């Protein structure tokens, strides 16, 4: 074979080999590309820091940043969808991400776990969280492992699986090297002590943080303060708790402000008998506290059926903490300002028996029966509908008031009226 022919043959074979290699690369991405670390995503990490440090103006610049890939922008945009409670849309966007890079997969699963945690879907949150931990471990990402383990702790805690929650708290503490992470761990520890009514250890953990002179992460410190106020109240340190929430009452952080306002107004209700105002916007942005506020308002206003419906939602959201009939099986939760507020608004059913059949008049008997069987005050309009068994009309008011007067003195019980909501108590 001549030299030109040999060269042609070598060139052909070379091209064949290159083609096979290229095909292999398409099917099997290079390992070094698949093992990128957080340090390879400096721009993405910079915007994450803006997000976690509550710098929305800086964070939103990611949209115009040409250094970010489409996947990175999708992950960052998901943070906005989570903020706006666009859960389904956010999950759809995250599920559409196709990547074999462990770091990006871990970030994706961590956000999916966070969404399910916010929606109180703890089993799904745990499943996504396990995947996040797996991929963060592959790329030895201590920041990601802290966040993923802490998210798992929160999911197990809210699901009532305390032993597993403690395990993941210990795991997350291994990766807590920064001040912010240490504040988060201290907050979680104090909450764990409080949940078992070990308030001495909880307050000791809190005071250890308060004794530090230089705390630079003001955002995370506010989260710590509001959590500490809740624990102080449960421990019976009511004035100290009120002082703490008052100190950060003007917080500009929505998630802090919503909880602060909830605690502040329930503290005022219990300690100073102050009425709840209209629900603040910041409270309405946090599902748990928005629902709790609605429950308190519905009990106070005598919306008996609505308050029961809302309470059923709370039980569904926190099955390990709350039970039927406006009660809690959690000893620590019973000491919290929410449950104390509920108890202050509920009817203390009289400890005396009434022979309803001996009461003259069908409507009088029905009125007493309805009030005796209710744990909450009942609004006038609802009582009229139950007693007359018809839709409320203003012309029934006069008949209702006459019925109330007629029933007085027929039993050992007295019908009380508070803001047009009625209940029974012993005469």
C-alpha positions as a Markdown table, in Angstrom:
| # | Residue | x | y | z |
|---|---|---|---|---|
| 1 | Unk | 0.0 | 0.0 | 0.0 |
| 2 | Unk | 1.4 | 3.4 | -1.0 |
| 3 | Unk | 2.2 | 6.0 | 1.6 |
| 4 | Unk | -0.8 | 8.4 | 0.7 |
| 5 | Unk | -3.1 | 5.4 | 0.9 |
| 6 | Unk | -1.7 | 4.5 | 4.3 |
| 7 | Unk | -2.3 | 8.0 | 5.5 |
| 8 | Unk | -5.8 | 8.0 | 4.2 |
| 9 | Unk | -6.5 | 4.8 | 6.0 |
| 10 | Unk | -5.0 | 6.1 | 9.3 |
| 11 | Unk | -7.0 | 9.3 | 8.9 |
| 12 | Unk | -10.2 | 7.3 | 8.4 |
| 13 | Unk | -9.5 | 5.1 | 11.4 |
| 14 | Unk | -8.7 | 8.2 | 13.5 |
| 15 | Unk | -11.9 | 9.8 | 12.5 |
| 16 | Unk | -13.8 | 6.6 | 13.4 |
| 17 | Unk | -12.2 | 6.6 | 16.8 |
| 18 | Unk | -13.0 | 10.3 | 17.4 |
| 19 | Unk | -16.6 | 9.7 | 16.4 |
| 20 | Unk | -16.9 | 6.8 | 18.8 |
| 21 | Unk | -15.5 | 8.9 | 21.6 |
| 22 | Unk | -17.8 | 11.7 | 20.9 |
| 23 | Unk | -20.8 | 9.3 | 20.9 |
| 24 | Unk | -19.6 | 7.9 | 24.2 |
| 25 | Unk | -19.3 | 11.4 | 25.7 |
| 26 | Unk | -22.9 | 12.1 | 24.7 |
| 27 | Unk | -24.1 | 9.0 | 26.4 |
| 28 | Unk | -21.8 | 9.2 | 29.4 |
| 29 | Unk | -20.9 | 12.7 | 30.5 |
| 30 | Unk | -17.4 | 13.2 | 31.7 |
| 31 | Unk | -17.0 | 12.4 | 35.4 |
| 32 | Unk | -15.2 | 15.7 | 36.2 |
| 33 | Unk | -18.2 | 17.6 | 34.8 |
| 34 | Unk | -20.6 | 15.5 | 36.8 |
| 35 | Unk | -18.7 | 16.2 | 40.1 |
| 36 | Unk | -18.7 | 20.0 | 40.2 |
| 37 | Unk | -18.6 | 21.5 | 43.6 |
| 38 | Unk | -20.3 | 24.6 | 45.2 |
| 39 | Unk | -17.0 | 26.4 | 44.6 |
| 40 | Unk | -17.5 | 26.0 | 40.9 |
| 41 | Unk | -20.8 | 27.9 | 41.2 |
| 42 | Unk | -19.6 | 31.2 | 42.8 |
| 43 | Unk | -22.1 | 33.4 | 41.0 |
| 44 | Unk | -25.0 | 31.1 | 41.9 |
| 45 | Unk | -23.8 | 30.9 | 45.5 |
| 46 | Unk | -23.5 | 34.7 | 45.7 |
| 47 | Unk | -27.2 | 35.1 | 44.8 |
| 48 | Unk | -28.1 | 32.4 | 47.3 |
| 49 | Unk | -26.4 | 34.4 | 50.0 |
| 50 | Unk | -28.3 | 37.5 | 48.9 |
| 51 | Unk | -31.5 | 35.5 | 49.3 |
| 52 | Unk | -30.7 | 34.0 | 52.7 |
| 53 | Unk | -29.5 | 37.3 | 54.1 |
| 54 | Unk | -32.7 | 39.1 | 53.0 |
| 55 | Unk | -31.3 | 41.3 | 50.3 |
| 56 | Unk | -34.1 | 41.1 | 47.7 |
| 57 | Unk | -32.8 | 43.9 | 45.5 |
| 58 | Unk | -29.4 | 42.3 | 45.1 |
| 59 | Unk | -31.0 | 38.8 | 44.7 |
| 60 | Unk | -33.3 | 39.9 | 41.8 |
| 61 | Unk | -30.3 | 40.9 | 39.7 |
| 62 | Unk | -29.8 | 37.2 | 38.9 |
| 63 | Unk | -32.4 | 37.6 | 36.2 |
| 64 | Unk | -30.1 | 39.7 | 34.1 |
| 65 | Unk | -26.8 | 38.0 | 35.0 |
| 66 | Unk | -25.3 | 36.4 | 31.9 |
| 67 | Unk | -22.9 | 34.3 | 33.9 |
| 68 | Unk | -25.7 | 32.1 | 35.2 |
| 69 | Unk | -26.8 | 29.0 | 33.2 |
| 70 | Unk | -30.5 | 28.3 | 32.5 |
| 71 | Unk | -30.6 | 25.7 | 35.3 |
| 72 | Unk | -29.1 | 28.0 | 37.8 |
| 73 | Unk | -31.6 | 30.7 | 37.0 |
| 74 | Unk | -34.4 | 28.2 | 37.3 |
| 75 | Unk | -33.2 | 27.2 | 40.7 |
| 76 | Unk | -33.0 | 30.8 | 41.8 |
| 77 | Unk | -36.3 | 31.7 | 40.4 |
| 78 | Unk | -37.8 | 28.8 | 42.3 |
| 79 | Unk | -37.0 | 30.8 | 45.5 |
| 80 | Unk | -39.3 | 33.5 | 44.3 |
| 81 | Unk | -42.1 | 31.0 | 43.6 |
| 82 | Unk | -41.7 | 29.6 | 47.1 |
| 83 | Unk | -41.8 | 33.1 | 48.5 |
| 84 | Unk | -45.1 | 33.7 | 46.6 |
| 85 | Unk | -46.5 | 30.3 | 47.6 |
| 86 | Unk | -46.7 | 29.1 | 44.0 |
| 87 | Unk | -46.1 | 25.6 | 45.2 |
| 88 | Unk | -47.3 | 23.6 | 42.2 |
| 89 | Unk | -45.7 | 25.9 | 39.6 |
| 90 | Unk | -42.5 | 25.8 | 41.5 |
| 91 | Unk | -42.4 | 22.0 | 41.7 |
| 92 | Unk | -43.2 | 21.8 | 38.0 |
| 93 | Unk | -40.2 | 24.0 | 37.2 |
| 94 | Unk | -37.9 | 22.0 | 39.5 |
| 95 | Unk | -39.0 | 18.7 | 38.1 |
| 96 | Unk | -38.3 | 20.0 | 34.5 |
| 97 | Unk | -34.6 | 20.4 | 35.4 |
| 98 | Unk | -32.5 | 17.7 | 33.7 |
| 99 | Unk | -28.9 | 17.4 | 35.0 |
| 100 | Unk | -26.4 | 14.8 | 36.0 |
| 101 | Unk | -24.4 | 17.2 | 38.2 |
| 102 | Unk | -24.8 | 16.1 | 41.8 |
| 103 | Unk | -24.6 | 19.7 | 43.2 |
| 104 | Unk | -27.4 | 20.9 | 41.0 |
| 105 | Unk | -29.4 | 17.8 | 41.7 |
| 106 | Unk | -28.9 | 18.3 | 45.4 |
| 107 | Unk | -30.0 | 21.9 | 45.2 |
| 108 | Unk | -33.1 | 20.9 | 43.2 |
| 109 | Unk | -34.1 | 18.2 | 45.7 |
| 110 | Unk | -33.5 | 20.5 | 48.7 |
| 111 | Unk | -35.9 | 23.1 | 47.3 |
| 112 | Unk | -38.5 | 20.4 | 46.7 |
| 113 | Unk | -38.1 | 19.2 | 50.2 |
| 114 | Unk | -38.6 | 22.8 | 51.5 |
| 115 | Unk | -41.8 | 23.2 | 49.5 |
| 116 | Unk | -43.3 | 20.0 | 50.9 |
| 117 | Unk | -42.3 | 21.0 | 54.4 |
| 118 | Unk | -44.0 | 24.4 | 54.0 |
| 119 | Unk | -47.1 | 22.5 | 52.7 |
| 120 | Unk | -47.1 | 20.2 | 55.8 |
| 121 | Unk | -46.4 | 17.2 | 53.5 |
| 122 | Unk | -43.8 | 15.8 | 55.8 |
| 123 | Unk | -43.4 | 12.3 | 54.2 |
| 124 | Unk | -42.7 | 13.9 | 50.7 |
| 125 | Unk | -40.4 | 16.4 | 52.3 |
| 126 | Unk | -38.4 | 13.6 | 54.0 |
| 127 | Unk | -38.1 | 11.7 | 50.7 |
| 128 | Unk | -36.8 | 14.7 | 48.8 |
| 129 | Unk | -34.5 | 15.6 | 51.7 |
| 130 | Unk | -32.9 | 12.2 | 51.7 |
| 131 | Unk | -32.1 | 12.6 | 48.0 |
| 132 | Unk | -30.6 | 16.1 | 48.7 |
| 133 | Unk | -28.4 | 14.7 | 51.4 |
| 134 | Unk | -27.2 | 11.9 | 49.1 |
| 135 | Unk | -26.1 | 14.2 | 46.3 |
| 136 | Unk | -24.6 | 16.8 | 48.7 |
| 137 | Unk | -22.5 | 13.9 | 50.2 |
| 138 | Unk | -21.3 | 13.0 | 46.7 |
| 139 | Unk | -19.8 | 16.5 | 46.2 |
| 140 | Unk | -18.8 | 16.8 | 49.9 |
| 141 | Unk | -20.8 | 20.0 | 50.3 |
| 142 | Unk | -20.9 | 21.0 | 54.0 |
| 143 | Unk | -23.1 | 24.0 | 53.4 |
| 144 | Unk | -25.7 | 21.9 | 51.6 |
| 145 | Unk | -25.4 | 19.1 | 54.1 |
| 146 | Unk | -26.2 | 21.6 | 56.9 |
| 147 | Unk | -29.3 | 22.9 | 55.2 |
| 148 | Unk | -30.5 | 19.5 | 54.0 |
| 149 | Unk | -30.1 | 17.8 | 57.5 |
| 150 | Unk | -31.7 | 20.8 | 59.2 |
| 151 | Unk | -34.7 | 20.6 | 56.8 |
| 152 | Unk | -35.0 | 16.9 | 57.6 |
| 153 | Unk | -34.9 | 17.7 | 61.3 |
| 154 | Unk | -37.8 | 20.2 | 60.9 |
| 155 | Unk | -39.8 | 17.7 | 58.9 |
| 156 | Unk | -39.4 | 14.9 | 61.4 |
| 157 | Unk | -40.1 | 17.3 | 64.3 |
| 158 | Unk | -43.4 | 18.5 | 62.8 |
| 159 | Unk | -44.4 | 15.0 | 62.0 |
| 160 | Unk | -43.9 | 14.2 | 65.7 |
| 161 | Unk | -41.0 | 11.8 | 65.2 |
| 162 | Unk | -38.7 | 13.4 | 67.8 |
| 163 | Unk | -36.0 | 10.8 | 68.0 |
| 164 | Unk | -35.3 | 11.1 | 64.3 |
| 165 | Unk | -35.6 | 14.8 | 64.5 |
| 166 | Unk | -32.9 | 14.9 | 67.2 |
| 167 | Unk | -30.7 | 12.6 | 65.0 |
| 168 | Unk | -30.8 | 15.1 | 62.1 |
| 169 | Unk | -30.2 | 18.0 | 64.4 |
| 170 | Unk | -27.0 | 16.3 | 65.5 |
| 171 | Unk | -26.1 | 15.7 | 61.9 |
| 172 | Unk | -26.7 | 19.3 | 60.9 |
| 173 | Unk | -24.6 | 20.5 | 63.9 |
| 174 | Unk | -21.6 | 18.8 | 62.5 |
| 175 | Unk | -21.6 | 21.2 | 59.5 |
| 176 | Unk | -22.4 | 24.4 | 61.5 |
| 177 | Unk | -19.2 | 26.4 | 61.2 |
| 178 | Unk | -20.5 | 29.9 | 60.6 |
| 179 | Unk | -22.2 | 32.2 | 63.1 |
| 180 | Unk | -25.5 | 32.0 | 61.3 |
| 181 | Unk | -25.5 | 28.2 | 61.3 |
| 182 | Unk | -24.6 | 28.2 | 65.0 |
| 183 | Unk | -27.5 | 30.5 | 65.8 |
| 184 | Unk | -29.8 | 28.2 | 63.9 |
| 185 | Unk | -28.6 | 25.2 | 65.8 |
| 186 | Unk | -28.9 | 27.1 | 69.2 |
| 187 | Unk | -32.5 | 28.0 | 68.3 |
| 188 | Unk | -33.3 | 24.4 | 67.3 |
| 189 | Unk | -31.8 | 23.0 | 70.6 |
| 190 | Unk | -33.7 | 25.4 | 72.8 |
| 191 | Unk | -36.9 | 24.4 | 70.9 |
| 192 | Unk | -36.2 | 20.8 | 71.5 |
| 193 | Unk | -35.6 | 21.3 | 75.2 |
| 194 | Unk | -38.8 | 23.4 | 75.4 |
| 195 | Unk | -40.9 | 20.7 | 73.6 |
| 196 | Unk | -40.1 | 18.3 | 76.4 |
| 197 | Unk | -40.8 | 21.0 | 79.0 |
| 198 | Unk | -37.1 | 21.1 | 80.0 |
| 199 | Unk | -37.2 | 24.9 | 80.3 |
| 200 | Unk | -34.1 | 25.1 | 82.4 |
| 201 | Unk | -32.0 | 23.7 | 79.6 |
| 202 | Unk | -33.8 | 25.7 | 77.0 |
| 203 | Unk | -33.3 | 29.0 | 78.8 |
| 204 | Unk | -29.6 | 28.1 | 79.5 |
| 205 | Unk | -29.1 | 27.6 | 75.8 |
| 206 | Unk | -30.8 | 30.9 | 75.1 |
| 207 | Unk | -28.9 | 32.9 | 77.7 |
| 208 | Unk | -25.6 | 31.5 | 76.3 |
| 209 | Unk | -26.3 | 33.2 | 73.0 |
| 210 | Unk | -27.6 | 36.4 | 74.7 |
| 211 | Unk | -24.4 | 36.6 | 76.7 |
| 212 | Unk | -22.4 | 37.0 | 73.5 |
| 213 | Unk | -21.5 | 40.7 | 72.8 |
| 214 | Unk | -20.7 | 40.6 | 69.1 |
| 215 | Unk | -23.4 | 39.0 | 67.0 |
| 216 | Unk | -23.1 | 40.1 | 63.4 |
| 217 | Unk | -25.9 | 38.2 | 61.7 |
| 218 | Unk | -28.8 | 40.4 | 62.8 |
| 219 | Unk | -31.3 | 38.6 | 60.6 |
| 220 | Unk | -30.8 | 35.2 | 62.1 |
| 221 | Unk | -30.5 | 36.8 | 65.6 |
| 222 | Unk | -34.1 | 38.1 | 65.1 |
| 223 | Unk | -35.3 | 34.6 | 64.4 |
| 224 | Unk | -33.6 | 33.5 | 67.5 |
| 225 | Unk | -35.1 | 36.3 | 69.6 |
| 226 | Unk | -38.7 | 35.5 | 68.5 |
| 227 | Unk | -38.3 | 31.8 | 69.2 |
| 228 | Unk | -36.8 | 32.6 | 72.6 |
| 229 | Unk | -39.8 | 34.8 | 73.5 |
| 230 | Unk | -42.1 | 31.9 | 72.8 |
| 231 | Unk | -40.0 | 29.6 | 75.1 |
| 232 | Unk | -39.9 | 32.3 | 77.8 |
| 233 | Unk | -43.7 | 32.5 | 77.8 |
| 234 | Unk | -44.1 | 28.7 | 78.0 |
| 235 | Unk | -41.6 | 28.7 | 80.9 |
| 236 | Unk | -43.8 | 31.2 | 82.8 |
| 237 | Unk | -41.5 | 34.2 | 82.2 |
| 238 | Unk | -44.3 | 36.2 | 80.7 |
| 239 | Unk | -43.0 | 39.8 | 81.1 |
| 240 | Unk | -39.6 | 38.8 | 79.8 |
| 241 | Unk | -41.3 | 37.2 | 76.8 |
| 242 | Unk | -43.3 | 40.4 | 76.1 |
| 243 | Unk | -40.1 | 42.5 | 76.5 |
| 244 | Unk | -38.3 | 40.3 | 73.9 |
| 245 | Unk | -41.0 | 40.5 | 71.2 |
| 246 | Unk | -41.4 | 44.2 | 71.8 |
| 247 | Unk | -37.7 | 44.7 | 71.1 |
| 248 | Unk | -38.1 | 43.4 | 67.6 |
| 249 | Unk | -41.7 | 44.5 | 66.9 |
| 250 | Unk | -40.6 | 46.7 | 64.0 |
| 251 | Unk | -38.6 | 44.0 | 62.3 |
| 252 | Unk | -38.5 | 44.4 | 58.5 |
| 253 | Unk | -38.2 | 40.7 | 57.9 |
| 254 | Unk | -41.7 | 39.4 | 56.9 |
| 255 | Unk | -41.2 | 35.9 | 58.4 |
| 256 | Unk | -39.9 | 37.3 | 61.7 |
| 257 | Unk | -42.5 | 40.1 | 61.8 |
| 258 | Unk | -45.5 | 37.8 | 61.2 |
| 259 | Unk | -44.6 | 35.6 | 64.2 |
| 260 | Unk | -43.6 | 38.5 | 66.3 |
| 261 | Unk | -47.0 | 40.2 | 65.8 |
| 262 | Unk | -48.8 | 37.0 | 66.5 |
| 263 | Unk | -46.9 | 36.5 | 69.8 |
| 264 | Unk | -47.2 | 40.2 | 70.8 |
| 265 | Unk | -50.9 | 40.3 | 70.4 |
| 266 | Unk | -51.6 | 37.0 | 72.1 |
| 267 | Unk | -49.3 | 38.1 | 74.9 |
| 268 | Unk | -51.3 | 41.3 | 75.2 |
| 269 | Unk | -54.6 | 39.4 | 75.1 |
| 270 | Unk | -53.5 | 37.2 | 78.0 |
| 271 | Unk | -51.5 | 39.6 | 80.1 |
| 272 | Unk | -53.5 | 42.8 | 79.6 |
| 273 | Unk | -56.8 | 41.6 | 78.3 |
| 274 | Unk | -56.3 | 43.6 | 75.1 |
| 275 | Unk | -58.6 | 42.7 | 72.1 |
| 276 | Unk | -57.0 | 41.2 | 69.0 |
| 277 | Unk | -56.9 | 43.8 | 66.2 |
| 278 | Unk | -57.6 | 43.0 | 62.5 |
| 279 | Unk | -55.2 | 40.4 | 61.3 |
| 280 | Unk | -51.9 | 42.1 | 60.3 |
| 281 | Unk | -50.7 | 41.5 | 56.8 |
| 282 | Unk | -47.4 | 39.9 | 58.0 |
| 283 | Unk | -49.4 | 37.3 | 60.0 |
| 284 | Unk | -51.5 | 36.4 | 57.0 |
| 285 | Unk | -48.3 | 35.6 | 55.0 |
| 286 | Unk | -47.4 | 32.7 | 57.4 |
| 287 | Unk | -49.9 | 29.8 | 57.0 |
| 288 | Unk | -49.6 | 28.5 | 60.6 |
| 289 | Unk | -50.0 | 31.8 | 62.3 |
| 290 | Unk | -52.7 | 33.0 | 59.9 |
| 291 | Unk | -54.8 | 29.9 | 60.6 |
| 292 | Unk | -54.2 | 30.3 | 64.4 |
| 293 | Unk | -55.3 | 33.9 | 64.2 |
| 294 | Unk | -58.4 | 33.0 | 62.3 |
| 295 | Unk | -59.3 | 30.4 | 65.0 |
| 296 | Unk | -59.0 | 32.9 | 67.8 |
| 297 | Unk | -61.1 | 35.4 | 65.9 |
| 298 | Unk | -63.8 | 32.9 | 65.0 |
| 299 | Unk | -64.1 | 31.7 | 68.6 |
| 300 | Unk | -64.2 | 35.2 | 69.9 |
| 301 | Unk | -66.9 | 36.3 | 67.4 |
| 302 | Unk | -69.1 | 33.2 | 68.1 |
| 303 | Unk | -68.6 | 31.5 | 64.8 |
| 304 | Unk | -69.0 | 28.1 | 66.3 |
| 305 | Unk | -69.1 | 26.0 | 63.1 |
| 306 | Unk | -66.3 | 28.0 | 61.4 |
| 307 | Unk | -64.0 | 27.7 | 64.4 |
| 308 | Unk | -64.5 | 23.9 | 64.4 |
| 309 | Unk | -63.7 | 23.7 | 60.7 |
| 310 | Unk | -60.6 | 25.8 | 61.1 |
| 311 | Unk | -59.5 | 23.8 | 64.1 |
| 312 | Unk | -59.8 | 20.6 | 62.1 |
| 313 | Unk | -57.4 | 22.2 | 59.5 |
| 314 | Unk | -54.9 | 22.9 | 62.4 |
| 315 | Unk | -55.1 | 19.3 | 63.6 |
| 316 | Unk | -54.5 | 18.1 | 60.0 |
| 317 | Unk | -51.5 | 20.4 | 59.8 |
| 318 | Unk | -50.0 | 19.4 | 63.2 |
| 319 | Unk | -51.4 | 16.0 | 64.1 |
| 320 | Unk | -48.8 | 15.4 | 66.8 |
| 321 | Unk | -49.6 | 18.6 | 68.6 |
| 322 | Unk | -53.4 | 19.2 | 68.4 |
| 323 | Unk | -56.4 | 17.1 | 68.9 |
| 324 | Unk | -60.2 | 17.5 | 68.5 |
| 325 | Unk | -62.4 | 19.8 | 70.5 |
| 326 | Unk | -59.8 | 22.6 | 70.8 |
| 327 | Unk | -57.3 | 20.7 | 72.8 |
| 328 | Unk | -53.6 | 19.7 | 72.6 |
| 329 | Unk | -51.9 | 16.5 | 73.7 |
| 330 | Unk | -48.5 | 18.3 | 73.8 |
| 331 | Unk | -47.7 | 19.5 | 77.3 |
| 332 | Unk | -45.4 | 22.3 | 76.1 |
| 333 | Unk | -47.9 | 23.4 | 73.5 |
| 334 | Unk | -50.6 | 23.8 | 76.2 |
| 335 | Unk | -48.3 | 26.4 | 77.8 |
| 336 | Unk | -47.9 | 28.4 | 74.6 |
| 337 | Unk | -49.7 | 31.7 | 74.1 |
| 338 | Unk | -51.9 | 30.3 | 71.4 |
| 339 | Unk | -53.4 | 27.5 | 73.5 |
| 340 | Unk | -53.7 | 29.8 | 76.5 |
| 341 | Unk | -55.6 | 32.3 | 74.3 |
| 342 | Unk | -57.9 | 29.5 | 73.0 |
| 343 | Unk | -58.7 | 28.4 | 76.6 |
| 344 | Unk | -59.4 | 32.0 | 77.6 |
| 345 | Unk | -62.0 | 32.3 | 74.9 |
| 346 | Unk | -63.6 | 28.9 | 75.2 |
| 347 | Unk | -66.7 | 28.4 | 77.4 |
| 348 | Unk | -66.2 | 26.9 | 80.8 |
| 349 | Unk | -69.1 | 24.4 | 80.8 |
| 350 | Unk | -71.0 | 24.6 | 84.0 |
| 351 | Unk | -70.6 | 21.6 | 86.3 |
| 352 | Unk | -74.3 | 21.0 | 86.9 |
| 353 | Unk | -76.8 | 18.8 | 85.2 |
| 354 | Unk | -80.0 | 20.2 | 83.6 |
| 355 | Unk | -83.2 | 18.3 | 82.9 |
| 356 | Unk | -83.8 | 19.8 | 79.5 |
| 357 | Unk | -87.1 | 18.0 | 79.2 |
| 358 | Unk | -88.5 | 19.9 | 82.2 |
| 359 | Unk | -88.0 | 23.2 | 80.4 |
| 360 | Unk | -91.3 | 24.5 | 79.0 |
| 361 | Unk | -91.3 | 25.3 | 75.3 |
| 362 | Unk | -89.7 | 23.6 | 72.4 |
| 363 | Unk | -87.6 | 26.6 | 71.4 |
| 364 | Unk | -86.4 | 27.2 | 74.9 |
| 365 | Unk | -85.3 | 23.6 | 75.2 |
| 366 | Unk | -83.5 | 23.7 | 71.9 |
| 367 | Unk | -81.7 | 26.9 | 72.8 |
| 368 | Unk | -80.4 | 25.4 | 76.1 |
| 369 | Unk | -79.4 | 22.2 | 74.3 |
| 370 | Unk | -77.4 | 24.1 | 71.6 |
| 371 | Unk | -75.6 | 26.2 | 74.2 |
| 372 | Unk | -74.9 | 23.3 | 76.5 |
| 373 | Unk | -73.3 | 21.3 | 73.7 |
| 374 | Unk | -71.0 | 24.1 | 72.5 |
| 375 | Unk | -67.4 | 24.6 | 73.7 |
| 376 | Unk | -67.4 | 28.1 | 72.1 |
| 377 | Unk | -69.7 | 31.1 | 72.4 |
| 378 | Unk | -72.3 | 31.2 | 69.6 |
| 379 | Unk | -73.2 | 34.2 | 67.6 |
| 380 | Unk | -76.8 | 35.4 | 67.7 |
| 381 | Unk | -77.5 | 34.8 | 64.0 |
| 382 | Unk | -76.3 | 31.2 | 64.2 |
| 383 | Unk | -78.5 | 30.6 | 67.3 |
| 384 | Unk | -81.5 | 31.9 | 65.5 |
| 385 | Unk | -80.9 | 29.6 | 62.5 |
| 386 | Unk | -80.5 | 26.6 | 64.8 |
| 387 | Unk | -83.5 | 27.4 | 67.0 |
| 388 | Unk | -85.9 | 28.5 | 64.3 |
| 389 | Unk | -84.3 | 26.2 | 61.8 |
| 390 | Unk | -84.4 | 28.8 | 59.0 |
| 391 | Unk | -82.0 | 31.2 | 57.4 |
| 392 | Unk | -81.4 | 34.3 | 59.6 |
| 393 | Unk | -83.5 | 37.4 | 59.0 |
| 394 | Unk | -83.3 | 40.6 | 61.1 |
| 395 | Unk | -86.9 | 40.4 | 62.0 |
| 396 | Unk | -86.1 | 37.3 | 64.1 |
| 397 | Unk | -84.0 | 39.5 | 66.5 |
| 398 | Unk | -87.0 | 40.6 | 68.6 |
| 399 | Unk | -88.3 | 37.0 | 69.0 |
| 400 | Unk | -84.8 | 35.9 | 70.0 |
| 401 | Unk | -84.4 | 38.5 | 72.7 |
| 402 | Unk | -87.8 | 37.6 | 74.1 |
| 403 | Unk | -86.8 | 33.9 | 74.1 |
| 404 | Unk | -83.6 | 34.8 | 76.0 |
| 405 | Unk | -85.6 | 36.7 | 78.6 |
| 406 | Unk | -88.1 | 33.9 | 79.0 |
| 407 | Unk | -85.4 | 31.2 | 79.5 |
| 408 | Unk | -83.8 | 33.2 | 82.3 |
| 409 | Unk | -84.7 | 31.7 | 85.6 |
| 410 | Unk | -85.9 | 28.4 | 84.2 |
| 411 | Unk | -82.6 | 26.7 | 85.1 |
| 412 | Unk | -79.6 | 27.0 | 87.3 |
| 413 | Unk | -77.7 | 28.4 | 84.3 |
| 414 | Unk | -77.4 | 31.9 | 83.1 |
| 415 | Unk | -77.1 | 32.9 | 79.5 |
| 416 | Unk | -74.2 | 35.4 | 79.0 |
| 417 | Unk | -73.7 | 37.7 | 76.1 |
| 418 | Unk | -70.3 | 39.0 | 74.9 |
| 419 | Unk | -70.3 | 41.0 | 71.7 |
| 420 | Unk | -73.5 | 39.2 | 70.5 |
| 421 | Unk | -72.0 | 35.8 | 71.1 |
| 422 | Unk | -73.9 | 33.8 | 73.7 |
| 423 | Unk | -72.8 | 31.1 | 76.2 |
| 424 | Unk | -74.0 | 29.4 | 79.4 |
| 425 | Unk | -72.5 | 29.6 | 82.9 |
| 426 | Unk | -73.7 | 28.6 | 86.3 |
| 427 | Unk | -76.0 | 31.2 | 87.9 |
